[in-house]
């Protein structure tokens, strides 16, 4: 869960009296996405698979894998995947992230959700 605890803080500026600031708690009650939440379908490359998910913050993750020598940087037989991360403006990050495991992809998804 992303959030902060309700906190009261006192800040002082030199000789001026302290200013009381309240930090409100923000909690997201949705279950974080993970690799097993992705829905895979057939890729244009024979024997390959693909999944894509756009998060509430506008970022998108694209996950693909194919048979050995398919040209993709993920191998279905070895449970590794090629991942592209796309910004809300539609531009992909500099390059794809190669040979990622489901656990690594889940971690990536949690980080993307926090952007």
Backbone atoms as SQL, in Angstrom:
CREATE TABLE atoms (id INTEGER PRIMARY KEY, chain TEXT, resi INTEGER, resn TEXT, atom TEXT, x REAL, y REAL, z REAL);
INSERT INTO atoms VALUES
  (1, 'A', 1, 'UNK', 'N', 0.849, -1.165, 0.000),
  (2, 'A', 1, 'UNK', 'CA', 0.000, 0.000, 0.000),
  (3, 'A', 1, 'UNK', 'C', 0.896, 1.230, 0.000),
  (4, 'A', 2, 'UNK', 'N', 0.536, 2.187, -0.853),
  (5, 'A', 2, 'UNK', 'CA', 1.285, 3.423, -0.934),
  (6, 'A', 2, 'UNK', 'C', 0.619, 4.392, 0.014),
  (7, 'A', 3, 'UNK', 'N', 1.387, 5.148, 0.758),
  (8, 'A', 3, 'UNK', 'CA', 0.753, 6.137, 1.598),
  (9, 'A', 3, 'UNK', 'C', 1.672, 6.614, 2.680),
  (10, 'A', 4, 'UNK', 'N', 1.190, 7.573, 3.402),
  (11, 'A', 4, 'UNK', 'CA', 1.943, 8.086, 4.536),
  (12, 'A', 4, 'UNK', 'C', 1.023, 8.046, 5.737),
  (13, 'A', 5, 'UNK', 'N', 1.589, 8.110, 6.894),
  (14, 'A', 5, 'UNK', 'CA', 0.818, 8.076, 8.125),
  (15, 'A', 5, 'UNK', 'C', 0.391, 9.491, 8.473),
  (16, 'A', 6, 'UNK', 'N', -0.801, 9.614, 9.057),
  (17, 'A', 6, 'UNK', 'CA', -1.250, 10.916, 9.494),
  (18, 'A', 6, 'UNK', 'C', -0.247, 11.424, 10.508),
  (19, 'A', 7, 'UNK', 'N', 0.287, 12.603, 10.247),
  (20, 'A', 7, 'UNK', 'CA', 1.335, 13.113, 11.126),
  (21, 'A', 7, 'UNK', 'C', 1.138, 14.593, 11.343),
  (22, 'A', 8, 'UNK', 'N', 1.426, 15.046, 12.517),
  (23, 'A', 8, 'UNK', 'CA', 1.448, 16.465, 12.819),
  (24, 'A', 8, 'UNK', 'C', 2.896, 16.850, 13.036),
  (25, 'A', 9, 'UNK', 'N', 3.321, 17.894, 12.354),
  (26, 'A', 9, 'UNK', 'CA', 4.706, 18.322, 12.457),
  (27, 'A', 9, 'UNK', 'C', 4.754, 19.795, 12.812),
  (28, 'A', 10, 'UNK', 'N', 5.803, 20.179, 13.522),
  (29, 'A', 10, 'UNK', 'CA', 6.020, 21.579, 13.863),
  (30, 'A', 10, 'UNK', 'C', 7.278, 22.034, 13.164),
  (31, 'A', 11, 'UNK', 'N', 7.158, 23.149, 12.442),
  (32, 'A', 11, 'UNK', 'CA', 8.299, 23.716, 11.753),
  (33, 'A', 11, 'UNK', 'C', 8.524, 25.119, 12.298),
  (34, 'A', 12, 'UNK', 'N', 9.746, 25.462, 12.616),
  (35, 'A', 12, 'UNK', 'CA', 10.043, 26.798, 13.108),
  (36, 'A', 12, 'UNK', 'C', 10.912, 27.553, 12.128),
  (37, 'A', 13, 'UNK', 'N', 10.685, 28.861, 12.020),
  (38, 'A', 13, 'UNK', 'CA', 11.481, 29.710, 11.139),
  (39, 'A', 13, 'UNK', 'C', 12.138, 30.770, 12.003),
  (40, 'A', 14, 'UNK', 'N', 13.391, 30.554, 12.359),
  (41, 'A', 14, 'UNK', 'CA', 14.124, 31.548, 13.161),
  (42, 'A', 14, 'UNK', 'C', 13.420, 31.812, 14.467),
  (43, 'A', 15, 'UNK', 'N', 13.109, 33.097, 14.731),
  (44, 'A', 15, 'UNK', 'CA', 12.454, 33.464, 15.994),
  (45, 'A', 15, 'UNK', 'C', 10.943, 33.504, 15.885),
  (46, 'A', 16, 'UNK', 'N', 10.412, 33.281, 14.673),
  (47, 'A', 16, 'UNK', 'CA', 8.952, 33.270, 14.493),
  (48, 'A', 16, 'UNK', 'C', 8.354, 32.070, 15.206),
  (49, 'A', 17, 'UNK', 'N', 7.086, 32.174, 15.617),
  (50, 'A', 17, 'UNK', 'CA', 6.449, 31.016, 16.261),
  (51, 'A', 17, 'UNK', 'C', 6.344, 29.855, 15.262),
  (52, 'A', 18, 'UNK', 'N', 6.343, 28.627, 15.760),
  (53, 'A', 18, 'UNK', 'CA', 6.259, 27.472, 14.865),
  (54, 'A', 18, 'UNK', 'C', 4.940, 27.436, 14.102),
  (55, 'A', 19, 'UNK', 'N', 4.997, 26.868, 12.923),
  (56, 'A', 19, 'UNK', 'CA', 3.816, 26.699, 12.079),
  (57, 'A', 19, 'UNK', 'C', 3.449, 25.230, 12.117),
  (58, 'A', 20, 'UNK', 'N', 2.198, 24.958, 12.420),
  (59, 'A', 20, 'UNK', 'CA', 1.747, 23.567, 12.491),
  (60, 'A', 20, 'UNK', 'C', 1.267, 23.134, 11.104),
  (61, 'A', 21, 'UNK', 'N', 1.799, 22.016, 10.651),
  (62, 'A', 21, 'UNK', 'CA', 1.406, 21.470, 9.349),
  (63, 'A', 21, 'UNK', 'C', 0.885, 20.061, 9.551),
  (64, 'A', 22, 'UNK', 'N', -0.199, 19.745, 8.899),
  (65, 'A', 22, 'UNK', 'CA', -0.776, 18.405, 8.974),
  (66, 'A', 22, 'UNK', 'C', -0.575, 17.723, 7.633),
  (67, 'A', 23, 'UNK', 'N', -0.010, 16.530, 7.664),
  (68, 'A', 23, 'UNK', 'CA', 0.178, 15.726, 6.465),
  (69, 'A', 23, 'UNK', 'C', -0.921, 14.685, 6.459),
  (70, 'A', 24, 'UNK', 'N', -1.769, 14.756, 5.457),
  (71, 'A', 24, 'UNK', 'CA', -2.896, 13.829, 5.386),
  (72, 'A', 24, 'UNK', 'C', -2.472, 12.505, 4.794),
  (73, 'A', 25, 'UNK', 'N', -3.115, 11.484, 5.238),
  (74, 'A', 25, 'UNK', 'CA', -2.829, 10.138, 4.762),
  (75, 'A', 25, 'UNK', 'C', -3.490, 9.923, 3.401),
  (76, 'A', 26, 'UNK', 'N', -2.731, 9.318, 2.493),
  (77, 'A', 26, 'UNK', 'CA', -3.258, 8.970, 1.183),
  (78, 'A', 26, 'UNK', 'C', -3.045, 7.479, 1.001),
  (79, 'A', 27, 'UNK', 'N', -4.120, 6.760, 0.758),
  (80, 'A', 27, 'UNK', 'CA', -4.022, 5.310, 0.603),
  (81, 'A', 27, 'UNK', 'C', -4.715, 4.884, -0.678),
  (82, 'A', 28, 'UNK', 'N', -4.088, 3.989, -1.392),
  (83, 'A', 28, 'UNK', 'CA', -4.687, 3.387, -2.570),
  (84, 'A', 28, 'UNK', 'C', -5.162, 1.999, -2.156),
  (85, 'A', 29, 'UNK', 'N', -6.438, 1.767, -2.315),
  (86, 'A', 29, 'UNK', 'CA', -7.013, 0.519, -1.833),
  (87, 'A', 29, 'UNK', 'C', -7.103, -0.563, -2.902),
  (88, 'A', 30, 'UNK', 'N', -6.591, -0.294, -4.095),
  (89, 'A', 30, 'UNK', 'CA', -6.632, -1.306, -5.134),
  (90, 'A', 30, 'UNK', 'C', -5.472, -2.274, -4.947),
  (91, 'A', 31, 'UNK', 'N', -5.683, -3.490, -5.366),
  (92, 'A', 31, 'UNK', 'CA', -4.640, -4.499, -5.293),
  (93, 'A', 31, 'UNK', 'C', -3.608, -4.195, -6.370),
  (94, 'A', 32, 'UNK', 'N', -2.314, -4.180, -6.021),
  (95, 'A', 32, 'UNK', 'CA', -1.287, -3.898, -7.026),
  (96, 'A', 32, 'UNK', 'C', -1.293, -4.947, -8.132),
  (97, 'A', 33, 'UNK', 'N', -1.004, -4.496, -9.329),
  (98, 'A', 33, 'UNK', 'CA', -0.896, -5.413, -10.468),
  (99, 'A', 33, 'UNK', 'C', 0.332, -6.302, -10.268),
  (100, 'A', 34, 'UNK', 'N', 0.272, -7.488, -10.828),
  (101, 'A', 34, 'UNK', 'CA', 1.430, -8.368, -10.826),
  (102, 'A', 34, 'UNK', 'C', 1.435, -9.170, -12.126),
  (103, 'A', 35, 'UNK', 'N', 2.483, -9.923, -12.347),
  (104, 'A', 35, 'UNK', 'CA', 2.637, -10.660, -13.592),
  (105, 'A', 35, 'UNK', 'C', 1.425, -11.539, -13.890),
  (106, 'A', 36, 'UNK', 'N', 0.915, -12.220, -12.879),
  (107, 'A', 36, 'UNK', 'CA', -0.209, -13.135, -13.105),
  (108, 'A', 36, 'UNK', 'C', -1.504, -12.395, -13.449),
  (109, 'A', 37, 'UNK', 'N', -1.540, -11.073, -13.266),
  (110, 'A', 37, 'UNK', 'CA', -2.713, -10.276, -13.636),
  (111, 'A', 37, 'UNK', 'C', -2.753, -9.965, -15.127),
  (112, 'A', 38, 'UNK', 'N', -1.620, -10.145, -15.813),
  (113, 'A', 38, 'UNK', 'CA', -1.555, -9.846, -17.245),
  (114, 'A', 38, 'UNK', 'C', -2.350, -10.875, -18.038),
  (115, 'A', 39, 'UNK', 'N', -3.000, -10.420, -19.098),
  (116, 'A', 39, 'UNK', 'CA', -3.745, -11.304, -19.995),
  (117, 'A', 39, 'UNK', 'C', -2.952, -11.431, -21.288),
  (118, 'A', 40, 'UNK', 'N', -2.472, -12.627, -21.562),
  (119, 'A', 40, 'UNK', 'CA', -1.641, -12.869, -22.741),
  (120, 'A', 40, 'UNK', 'C', -2.497, -13.328, -23.911),
  (121, 'A', 41, 'UNK', 'N', -2.066, -12.936, -25.111),
  (122, 'A', 41, 'UNK', 'CA', -2.715, -13.365, -26.351),
  (123, 'A', 41, 'UNK', 'C', -1.626, -13.674, -27.373),
  (124, 'A', 42, 'UNK', 'N', -2.037, -14.212, -28.507),
  (125, 'A', 42, 'UNK', 'CA', -1.067, -14.562, -29.547),
  (126, 'A', 42, 'UNK', 'C', -0.396, -13.311, -30.106),
  (127, 'A', 43, 'UNK', 'N', 0.901, -13.410, -30.321),
  (128, 'A', 43, 'UNK', 'CA', 1.716, -12.362, -30.938),
  (129, 'A', 43, 'UNK', 'C', 1.710, -12.603, -32.449),
  (130, 'A', 44, 'UNK', 'N', 2.064, -11.594, -33.224),
  (131, 'A', 44, 'UNK', 'CA', 2.145, -11.740, -34.686),
  (132, 'A', 44, 'UNK', 'C', 3.196, -12.777, -35.085),
  (133, 'A', 45, 'UNK', 'N', 4.224, -12.956, -34.250),
  (134, 'A', 45, 'UNK', 'CA', 5.252, -13.967, -34.503),
  (135, 'A', 45, 'UNK', 'C', 4.695, -15.319, -34.063),
  (136, 'A', 46, 'UNK', 'N', 4.744, -16.285, -34.941),
  (137, 'A', 46, 'UNK', 'CA', 4.203, -17.616, -34.648),
  (138, 'A', 46, 'UNK', 'C', 4.834, -18.206, -33.381),
  (139, 'A', 47, 'UNK', 'N', 3.984, -18.672, -32.472),
  (140, 'A', 47, 'UNK', 'CA', 4.446, -19.296, -31.241),
  (141, 'A', 47, 'UNK', 'C', 4.787, -18.308, -30.142),
  (142, 'A', 48, 'UNK', 'N', 4.659, -17.007, -30.424),
  (143, 'A', 48, 'UNK', 'CA', 4.978, -15.978, -29.421),
  (144, 'A', 48, 'UNK', 'C', 3.695, -15.499, -28.739),
  (145, 'A', 49, 'UNK', 'N', 3.871, -14.854, -27.613),
  (146, 'A', 49, 'UNK', 'CA', 2.741, -14.347, -26.836),
  (147, 'A', 49, 'UNK', 'C', 3.011, -12.908, -26.424),
  (148, 'A', 50, 'UNK', 'N', 1.929, -12.165, -26.132),
  (149, 'A', 50, 'UNK', 'CA', 2.072, -10.756, -25.749),
  (150, 'A', 50, 'UNK', 'C', 1.002, -10.374, -24.737),
  (151, 'A', 51, 'UNK', 'N', 1.330, -9.391, -23.919),
  (152, 'A', 51, 'UNK', 'CA', 0.370, -8.808, -22.985),
  (153, 'A', 51, 'UNK', 'C', 0.719, -7.334, -22.844),
  (154, 'A', 52, 'UNK', 'N', -0.295, -6.532, -22.588),
  (155, 'A', 52, 'UNK', 'CA', -0.069, -5.109, -22.389),
  (156, 'A', 52, 'UNK', 'C', -1.040, -4.615, -21.336),
  (157, 'A', 53, 'UNK', 'N', -0.570, -3.719, -20.482),
  (158, 'A', 53, 'UNK', 'CA', -1.438, -3.144, -19.457),
  (159, 'A', 53, 'UNK', 'C', -1.099, -1.667, -19.298),
  (160, 'A', 54, 'UNK', 'N', -2.139, -0.824, -19.291),
  (161, 'A', 54, 'UNK', 'CA', -1.968, 0.601, -19.021),
  (162, 'A', 54, 'UNK', 'C', -2.456, 0.869, -17.603),
  (163, 'A', 55, 'UNK', 'N', -1.588, 1.471, -16.805),
  (164, 'A', 55, 'UNK', 'CA', -1.884, 1.758, -15.403),
  (165, 'A', 55, 'UNK', 'C', -2.712, 3.036, -15.293),
  (166, 'A', 56, 'UNK', 'N', -3.315, 3.249, -14.136),
  (167, 'A', 56, 'UNK', 'CA', -4.128, 4.442, -13.892),
  (168, 'A', 56, 'UNK', 'C', -3.349, 5.730, -14.110),
  (169, 'A', 57, 'UNK', 'N', -2.027, 5.691, -13.912),
  (170, 'A', 57, 'UNK', 'CA', -1.208, 6.893, -14.065),
  (171, 'A', 57, 'UNK', 'C', -0.813, 7.157, -15.527),
  (172, 'A', 58, 'UNK', 'N', -1.296, 6.318, -16.449),
  (173, 'A', 58, 'UNK', 'CA', -1.038, 6.529, -17.866),
  (174, 'A', 58, 'UNK', 'C', 0.157, 5.786, -18.434),
  (175, 'A', 59, 'UNK', 'N', 1.001, 5.216, -17.574),
  (176, 'A', 59, 'UNK', 'CA', 2.155, 4.435, -18.035),
  (177, 'A', 59, 'UNK', 'C', 1.657, 3.068, -18.493),
  (178, 'A', 60, 'UNK', 'N', 2.356, 2.478, -19.476),
  (179, 'A', 60, 'UNK', 'CA', 1.978, 1.182, -20.034),
  (180, 'A', 60, 'UNK', 'C', 3.163, 0.237, -19.988),
  (181, 'A', 61, 'UNK', 'N', 2.869, -1.036, -19.720),
  (182, 'A', 61, 'UNK', 'CA', 3.894, -2.079, -19.794),
  (183, 'A', 61, 'UNK', 'C', 3.473, -3.058, -20.888),
  (184, 'A', 62, 'UNK', 'N', 4.425, -3.425, -21.729),
  (185, 'A', 62, 'UNK', 'CA', 4.198, -4.401, -22.786),
  (186, 'A', 62, 'UNK', 'C', 5.163, -5.559, -22.539),
  (187, 'A', 63, 'UNK', 'N', 4.639, -6.774, -22.517),
  (188, 'A', 63, 'UNK', 'CA', 5.426, -7.962, -22.194),
  (189, 'A', 63, 'UNK', 'C', 5.262, -8.977, -23.327),
  (190, 'A', 64, 'UNK', 'N', 6.379, -9.434, -23.884),
  (191, 'A', 64, 'UNK', 'CA', 6.330, -10.418, -24.969),
  (192, 'A', 64, 'UNK', 'C', 7.366, -11.515, -24.732),
  (193, 'A', 65, 'UNK', 'N', 7.105, -12.664, -25.327),
  (194, 'A', 65, 'UNK', 'CA', 8.069, -13.775, -25.318),
  (195, 'A', 65, 'UNK', 'C', 7.742, -14.670, -26.498),
  (196, 'A', 66, 'UNK', 'N', 8.753, -15.347, -26.976),
  (197, 'A', 66, 'UNK', 'CA', 8.548, -16.242, -28.108),
  (198, 'A', 66, 'UNK', 'C', 9.415, -17.469, -28.007),
  (199, 'A', 67, 'UNK', 'N', 9.311, -18.320, -29.006),
  (200, 'A', 67, 'UNK', 'CA', 10.184, -19.494, -29.024),
  (201, 'A', 67, 'UNK', 'C', 11.626, -19.054, -29.279),
  (202, 'A', 68, 'UNK', 'N', 12.545, -19.942, -28.955),
  (203, 'A', 68, 'UNK', 'CA', 13.957, -19.658, -29.186),
  (204, 'A', 68, 'UNK', 'C', 14.151, -19.252, -30.646),
  (205, 'A', 69, 'UNK', 'N', 15.036, -18.297, -30.889),
  (206, 'A', 69, 'UNK', 'CA', 15.339, -17.787, -32.234),
  (207, 'A', 69, 'UNK', 'C', 14.161, -17.057, -32.891),
  (208, 'A', 70, 'UNK', 'N', 13.224, -16.529, -32.091),
  (209, 'A', 70, 'UNK', 'CA', 12.084, -15.783, -32.645),
  (210, 'A', 70, 'UNK', 'C', 12.450, -14.333, -32.929),
  (211, 'A', 71, 'UNK', 'N', 13.592, -13.892, -32.390),
  (212, 'A', 71, 'UNK', 'CA', 13.977, -12.494, -32.519),
  (213, 'A', 71, 'UNK', 'C', 13.533, -11.653, -31.345),
  (214, 'A', 72, 'UNK', 'N', 12.738, -12.234, -30.444),
  (215, 'A', 72, 'UNK', 'CA', 12.318, -11.527, -29.243),
  (216, 'A', 72, 'UNK', 'C', 13.316, -11.794, -28.127),
  (217, 'A', 73, 'UNK', 'N', 13.427, -10.835, -27.203),
  (218, 'A', 73, 'UNK', 'CA', 14.356, -10.975, -26.082),
  (219, 'A', 73, 'UNK', 'C', 13.662, -11.562, -24.864),
  (220, 'A', 74, 'UNK', 'N', 12.939, -12.632, -25.093),
  (221, 'A', 74, 'UNK', 'CA', 12.271, -13.400, -24.062),
  (222, 'A', 74, 'UNK', 'C', 11.992, -14.776, -24.650),
  (223, 'A', 75, 'UNK', 'N', 12.149, -15.809, -23.851),
  (224, 'A', 75, 'UNK', 'CA', 12.015, -17.184, -24.328),
  (225, 'A', 75, 'UNK', 'C', 10.929, -17.891, -23.514),
  (226, 'A', 76, 'UNK', 'N', 9.839, -18.254, -24.177),
  (227, 'A', 76, 'UNK', 'CA', 8.716, -18.907, -23.493),
  (228, 'A', 76, 'UNK', 'C', 9.175, -20.154, -22.747),
  (229, 'A', 77, 'UNK', 'N', 10.024, -20.958, -23.354),
  (230, 'A', 77, 'UNK', 'CA', 10.462, -22.206, -22.730),
  (231, 'A', 77, 'UNK', 'C', 11.258, -21.976, -21.452),
  (232, 'A', 78, 'UNK', 'N', 11.906, -20.817, -21.337),
  (233, 'A', 78, 'UNK', 'CA', 12.708, -20.513, -20.147),
  (234, 'A', 78, 'UNK', 'C', 12.037, -19.497, -19.233),
  (235, 'A', 79, 'UNK', 'N', 10.745, -19.203, -19.512),
  (236, 'A', 79, 'UNK', 'CA', 9.944, -18.299, -18.684),
  (237, 'A', 79, 'UNK', 'C', 10.618, -16.933, -18.515),
  (238, 'A', 80, 'UNK', 'N', 11.168, -16.413, -19.625),
  (239, 'A', 80, 'UNK', 'CA', 11.735, -15.067, -19.623),
  (240, 'A', 80, 'UNK', 'C', 10.991, -14.234, -20.662),
  (241, 'A', 81, 'UNK', 'N', 10.997, -12.915, -20.455),
  (242, 'A', 81, 'UNK', 'CA', 10.178, -12.027, -21.268),
  (243, 'A', 81, 'UNK', 'C', 10.921, -10.744, -21.608),
  (244, 'A', 82, 'UNK', 'N', 10.543, -10.165, -22.729),
  (245, 'A', 82, 'UNK', 'CA', 11.022, -8.847, -23.153),
  (246, 'A', 82, 'UNK', 'C', 9.968, -7.841, -22.700),
  (247, 'A', 83, 'UNK', 'N', 10.418, -6.756, -22.076),
  (248, 'A', 83, 'UNK', 'CA', 9.485, -5.769, -21.526),
  (249, 'A', 83, 'UNK', 'C', 9.770, -4.394, -22.120),
  (250, 'A', 84, 'UNK', 'N', 8.713, -3.730, -22.535),
  (251, 'A', 84, 'UNK', 'CA', 8.802, -2.325, -22.949),
  (252, 'A', 84, 'UNK', 'C', 7.957, -1.512, -21.980),
  (253, 'A', 85, 'UNK', 'N', 8.475, -0.363, -21.574),
  (254, 'A', 85, 'UNK', 'CA', 7.740, 0.547, -20.706),
  (255, 'A', 85, 'UNK', 'C', 7.475, 1.811, -21.520),
  (256, 'A', 86, 'UNK', 'N', 6.201, 2.183, -21.589),
  (257, 'A', 86, 'UNK', 'CA', 5.789, 3.312, -22.411),
  (258, 'A', 86, 'UNK', 'C', 5.250, 4.429, -21.523),
  (259, 'A', 87, 'UNK', 'N', 5.791, 5.617, -21.724),
  (260, 'A', 87, 'UNK', 'CA', 5.373, 6.798, -20.962),
  (261, 'A', 87, 'UNK', 'C', 3.936, 7.185, -21.330),
  (262, 'A', 88, 'UNK', 'N', 3.282, 7.989, -20.469),
  (263, 'A', 88, 'UNK', 'CA', 1.922, 8.444, -20.789),
  (264, 'A', 88, 'UNK', 'C', 1.829, 9.207, -22.119),
  (265, 'A', 89, 'UNK', 'N', 2.926, 9.827, -22.563),
  (266, 'A', 89, 'UNK', 'CA', 2.906, 10.568, -23.833),
  (267, 'A', 89, 'UNK', 'C', 3.070, 9.642, -25.040),
  (268, 'A', 90, 'UNK', 'N', 3.182, 8.315, -24.803),
  (269, 'A', 90, 'UNK', 'CA', 3.293, 7.345, -25.885),
  (270, 'A', 90, 'UNK', 'C', 4.709, 6.981, -26.270),
  (271, 'A', 91, 'UNK', 'N', 5.693, 7.672, -25.719),
  (272, 'A', 91, 'UNK', 'CA', 7.097, 7.365, -26.021),
  (273, 'A', 91, 'UNK', 'C', 7.608, 6.251, -25.122),
  (274, 'A', 92, 'UNK', 'N', 8.281, 5.301, -25.737),
  (275, 'A', 92, 'UNK', 'CA', 8.871, 4.194, -24.988),
  (276, 'A', 92, 'UNK', 'C', 10.145, 4.667, -24.293),
  (277, 'A', 93, 'UNK', 'N', 10.475, 4.052, -23.163),
  (278, 'A', 93, 'UNK', 'CA', 11.775, 4.311, -22.550),
  (279, 'A', 93, 'UNK', 'C', 12.848, 3.966, -23.563),
  (280, 'A', 94, 'UNK', 'N', 14.085, 4.313, -23.312),
  (281, 'A', 94, 'UNK', 'CA', 15.170, 4.183, -24.284),
  (282, 'A', 94, 'UNK', 'C', 15.230, 2.852, -25.016),
  (283, 'A', 95, 'UNK', 'N', 15.025, 1.749, -24.328),
  (284, 'A', 95, 'UNK', 'CA', 15.149, 0.436, -24.958),
  (285, 'A', 95, 'UNK', 'C', 14.285, -0.568, -24.205),
  (286, 'A', 96, 'UNK', 'N', 14.074, -1.727, -24.802),
  (287, 'A', 96, 'UNK', 'CA', 13.355, -2.788, -24.113),
  (288, 'A', 96, 'UNK', 'C', 14.253, -3.382, -23.029),
  (289, 'A', 97, 'UNK', 'N', 13.630, -4.033, -22.075),
  (290, 'A', 97, 'UNK', 'CA', 14.359, -4.688, -20.988),
  (291, 'A', 97, 'UNK', 'C', 14.261, -6.187, -21.267),
  (292, 'A', 98, 'UNK', 'N', 15.405, -6.815, -21.457),
  (293, 'A', 98, 'UNK', 'CA', 15.471, -8.190, -21.959),
  (294, 'A', 98, 'UNK', 'C', 15.510, -9.237, -20.847),
  (295, 'A', 99, 'UNK', 'N', 15.017, -10.434, -21.199),
  (296, 'A', 99, 'UNK', 'CA', 15.154, -11.654, -20.405),
  (297, 'A', 99, 'UNK', 'C', 14.671, -11.495, -18.961),
  (298, 'A', 100, 'UNK', 'N', 13.519, -10.881, -18.762),
  (299, 'A', 100, 'UNK', 'CA', 12.977, -10.650, -17.427),
  (300, 'A', 100, 'UNK', 'C', 12.126, -11.830, -16.972),
  (301, 'A', 101, 'UNK', 'N', 12.231, -12.166, -15.699),
  (302, 'A', 101, 'UNK', 'CA', 11.418, -13.234, -15.110),
  (303, 'A', 101, 'UNK', 'C', 10.082, -12.649, -14.639),
  (304, 'A', 102, 'UNK', 'N', 9.084, -13.497, -14.380),
  (305, 'A', 102, 'UNK', 'CA', 7.823, -12.990, -13.839),
  (306, 'A', 102, 'UNK', 'C', 8.000, -12.186, -12.540),
  (307, 'A', 103, 'UNK', 'N', 8.902, -12.592, -11.666),
  (308, 'A', 103, 'UNK', 'CA', 9.134, -11.858, -10.418),
  (309, 'A', 103, 'UNK', 'C', 9.703, -10.472, -10.723),
  (310, 'A', 104, 'UNK', 'N', 10.647, -10.385, -11.638),
  (311, 'A', 104, 'UNK', 'CA', 11.221, -9.090, -12.010),
  (312, 'A', 104, 'UNK', 'C', 10.162, -8.191, -12.638),
  (313, 'A', 105, 'UNK', 'N', 9.272, -8.772, -13.441),
  (314, 'A', 105, 'UNK', 'CA', 8.213, -7.991, -14.084),
  (315, 'A', 105, 'UNK', 'C', 7.223, -7.484, -13.040),
  (316, 'A', 106, 'UNK', 'N', 6.889, -8.304, -12.066),
  (317, 'A', 106, 'UNK', 'CA', 6.003, -7.859, -10.987),
  (318, 'A', 106, 'UNK', 'C', 6.616, -6.680, -10.246),
  (319, 'A', 107, 'UNK', 'N', 7.897, -6.750, -9.942),
  (320, 'A', 107, 'UNK', 'CA', 8.588, -5.641, -9.271),
  (321, 'A', 107, 'UNK', 'C', 8.519, -4.387, -10.128),
  (322, 'A', 108, 'UNK', 'N', 8.771, -4.536, -11.415),
  (323, 'A', 108, 'UNK', 'CA', 8.704, -3.421, -12.349),
  (324, 'A', 108, 'UNK', 'C', 7.297, -2.807, -12.354),
  (325, 'A', 109, 'UNK', 'N', 6.281, -3.655, -12.349),
  (326, 'A', 109, 'UNK', 'CA', 4.905, -3.183, -12.355),
  (327, 'A', 109, 'UNK', 'C', 4.584, -2.382, -11.095),
  (328, 'A', 110, 'UNK', 'N', 5.059, -2.838, -9.959),
  (329, 'A', 110, 'UNK', 'CA', 4.828, -2.102, -8.708),
  (330, 'A', 110, 'UNK', 'C', 5.503, -0.736, -8.774),
  (331, 'A', 111, 'UNK', 'N', 6.705, -0.669, -9.342),
  (332, 'A', 111, 'UNK', 'CA', 7.403, 0.613, -9.468),
  (333, 'A', 111, 'UNK', 'C', 6.663, 1.547, -10.420),
  (334, 'A', 112, 'UNK', 'N', 6.181, 1.024, -11.523),
  (335, 'A', 112, 'UNK', 'CA', 5.453, 1.841, -12.495),
  (336, 'A', 112, 'UNK', 'C', 4.176, 2.402, -11.857),
  (337, 'A', 113, 'UNK', 'N', 3.499, 1.612, -11.049),
  (338, 'A', 113, 'UNK', 'CA', 2.279, 2.075, -10.392),
  (339, 'A', 113, 'UNK', 'C', 2.545, 3.251, -9.472),
  (340, 'A', 114, 'UNK', 'N', 3.755, 3.360, -8.943),
  (341, 'A', 114, 'UNK', 'CA', 4.088, 4.445, -8.014),
  (342, 'A', 114, 'UNK', 'C', 4.529, 5.733, -8.701),
  (343, 'A', 115, 'UNK', 'N', 4.695, 5.697, -10.027),
  (344, 'A', 115, 'UNK', 'CA', 5.120, 6.902, -10.747),
  (345, 'A', 115, 'UNK', 'C', 4.038, 7.940, -10.756);
